[in-house]
Amino acid sequence: MILFNLLTLSADHAHRATQLVLTEHLATDVFVDEAIDNYCLRPDGTIGTQPLYRVLFLTKALLCRRIEELLQARLPGNDFRIYATPVTHVNEAEADRVRQLQSA
């Protein structure tokens, strides 16, 4: 299992990605952190901030590439930054829910 992190500067893209992942049965629950501050170093050396949206969900590791391809196909030109973190333990009830997701 992995914890899939999708970061975007677009609220619309965050919500559309959430709907897509759920309706395609690639996750059972999706969490969205809205408008968190993204600090970045500007070319002139100053530090700036932008509102960032984080879409976070638990899924099967074998679905990671399929999710990326689906997001690219359905939301072309997106600004997504994607990170996947291996999950070493979940309680049995949550593991059962993830096992019910579509096959890779």
JOTA-V90039 format. One record per helix or strand. SS is the DSSP state (a for helix, b for strand). FROM is the first residue (numbers start at 1). LEN is the number of residues. If there is no record, write none. Layout:
{{SS	FROM	LEN} {SS	FROM	LEN}}
This chain:
{{b	2	7} {a	11	13} {b	31	11} {b	47	13} {a	61	14} {b	81	6} {a	92	8}}
